[in-house]
Amino acid sequence: MTSSILIAGGGSAGWITANVLAASFERAGGLAPQITLIEAPDIPIIGVGEATVPSIRRTLQHIGISEREFMRACDATFKTLIRFDDWSPGISFDHPFDRRERPATDMAVEDWLRHGQDAPSFDGTFSVLSRIAAFNLAPKAVGWPDYGSPFPYAYHLDAVKLARALTGIGLKRGIRHVLGRITDVNVAASGSIESVELEDKTIHSADLFVDCTGFAARLVGQALGIEKTSFSKQLLCDRAVTLQIPFETYRPERIKTYTQATARSSGWQWDINLQTRRGVGYVYSSSFQTSDQAERELRAAEGPPADDLEARHIAFESHKRKVSWQGNCVAVGLADGFLEPLESSGLYMIEYAAQALADLLPHAGPNLRIAANRFNANMTSLYAEVLEYVNLHYMTSTRRDTAFWRAATDQSAIVDSLRDKLPLWRTKRPSELDFDGPLRLFSIESYEYLLFGMGHTVRAASGVSAQRPDLSGAVAKCKERLPNHEEWLSKLA
Ligand SMILES: Cc1cc2nc3c(=O)[nH]c(=O)nc-3n(C[C@H](O)[C@H](O)[C@H](O)COP(=O)(O)OP(=O)(O)OC[C@H]3O[C@@H](n4cnc5c(N)ncnc54)[C@H](O)[C@@H]3O)c2cc1C
């Protein structure tokens, strides 16, 4: 039995993991391991990671924070889809969270492919969330149960405020919080970590160590030397320049219920609306643009409201540790790896890892190695899935207007798992047959929205027409029952 767990790092990874574990142990009853979280007060958290996916609702509910308290504390707004602009010339499409009904609408999908991939678009034909985005409706009415709605939805949030809110909950749960920088990691001859030493020379030991120290990877990287697999050949972006534009400086017409991802000359830009500010960030490749050029491009896109605001530059590498869990040390979050901000997978990976630990740890005992093997196999599959899906955005793009887009869309950048699928998907719809195992984060529908939205899958017109779904009734009902996004947010106070 693991009786003490030491979590190094107090960003989203550290606090989500600590809270998910503590909540799980509490629910299971019995003797729970003591959880200690150590964070360096002089090393700030990365502070990006503002767009989430629907699983975050389950995680927050599990942790035990009410939806309204969470939204108030984290400046949060609703997110129902991602809108992609200019990823291929003149193209705009959505990746919404709602899935079309299957198999009832399968023939309708065939019909859409065979008889007119013109107006309305695939997302507009099959997704209610995509249709109602134009009316800026919240995905739920005021007074509906916490985290509940017939629609899947997620949030945009302030990452720094999330870490703070989770700290408060963790402390109430009895998680020991130590402020201090880890300066030494004591590793036994067996390869197990025995303890960590802080700047003030205090020594902290535990049965299990969770490395959540971000890109520093103080335990798994610096102390244990676990190597990384780089994906920089497949995902070329390795920098971001970000701005926070407060509403006092510039208030957009509306607080959007979607993340906007707009292609730029050497990458793409996110636009995320919170309750009090916009967060924008240009993700680009340093092989094709300098940081000054990228900042200029972002400022040009934002115009005068951004003039006096300070930009922040972040470097990252698309990679994953060869193993996430070795001996008695597990890496979660950026310490384990990171792919791309595209499709908001970072926090999901943390949620997934924390849940997996909560599931495995009570049974690990003398079988720690078996638990580690299961954990590693699952994290490797999850990374492979996200890598494939993110790479697909570039591989289906027809942009060739800059050196970056020519390189990012070149066959030399394709992930191996897509090599055969991409030609197949020229005419074939994606299906479970195309995947070796179950999809964890994405779905067949996610692949459809992307492949059809980009215009990659094309069929010759043939066969009998089938009825396409009529979403007008559902859209009318939403307009009648769902409040405007701003109106919903104004009732949070
Ligand atoms: C540009 C960019 C955009 C992103 N956008 C998204 C997004 O939209 N959606 C999404 O889901 N994810 C996104 N991510 C990923 C997301 O930001 C991270 O997954 C998330 O913030 C988790 O970070 P972390 O907790 O692993 O690391 P950090 O936030 O960096 O926290 C590291 C912690 O470790 C501590 N620490 C470091 N060294 C030591 C030491 N020696 N001793 C003690 N403590 C130490 C620090 O004090 C800090 O508390 C993005 C990432 C990047 C780079």
The ligand as a Gaussian input file, in Angstrom:
#p B3LYP/6-31G(d) Opt

LIG

0 1
 C        1.563000      27.896000     -25.390000
 C        0.732000      26.886000     -24.652000
 C       -0.656000      26.936000     -24.734000
 C       -1.439000      25.980000     -24.072000
 N       -2.803000      26.000000     -24.204000
 C       -3.537000      25.024000     -23.640000
 C       -4.961000      25.013000     -23.764000
 O       -5.577000      25.895000     -24.344000
 N       -5.632000      23.996000     -23.185000
 C       -5.007000      23.012000     -22.482000
 O       -5.676000      22.094000     -21.991000
 N       -3.669000      23.026000     -22.309000
 C       -2.930000      24.006000     -22.860000
 N       -1.585000      24.018000     -22.666000
 C       -0.979000      23.044000     -21.739000
 C       -1.192000      23.540000     -20.298000
 O       -0.708000      24.843000     -20.157000
 C       -0.493000      22.627000     -19.307000
 O       -0.853000      21.300000     -19.579000
 C       -0.903000      22.942000     -17.886000
 O       -0.797000      24.302000     -17.609000
 C       -0.118000      22.134000     -16.896000
 O        1.100000      22.713000     -16.563000
 P        1.976000      22.023000     -15.428000
 O        1.218000      22.067000     -14.165000
 O        2.435000      20.709000     -15.939000
 O        3.264000      22.973000     -15.348000
 P        3.434000      24.445000     -14.752000
 O        2.212000      25.258000     -14.832000
 O        4.658000      24.993000     -15.420000
 O        3.746000      24.221000     -13.203000
 C        5.013000      23.789000     -12.774000
 C        5.069000      23.854000     -11.264000
 O        6.258000      23.224000     -10.841000
 C        6.904000      24.034000      -9.874000
 N        8.344000      23.762000      -9.925000
 C        9.177000      23.799000     -10.989000
 N       10.446000      23.496000     -10.606000
 C       10.388000      23.249000      -9.273000
 C       11.355000      22.900000      -8.295000
 N       12.654000      22.740000      -8.588000
 N       10.939000      22.741000      -7.025000
 C        9.643000      22.886000      -6.672000
 N        8.698000      23.218000      -7.557000
 C        9.056000      23.402000      -8.841000
 C        6.534000      25.459000     -10.229000
 O        6.655000      26.317000      -9.097000
 C        5.081000      25.256000     -10.661000
 O        4.264000      25.282000      -9.516000
 C       -0.794000      24.982000     -23.299000
 C        0.598000      24.961000     -23.191000
 C        1.358000      25.894000     -23.859000
 C        2.864000      25.820000     -23.745000

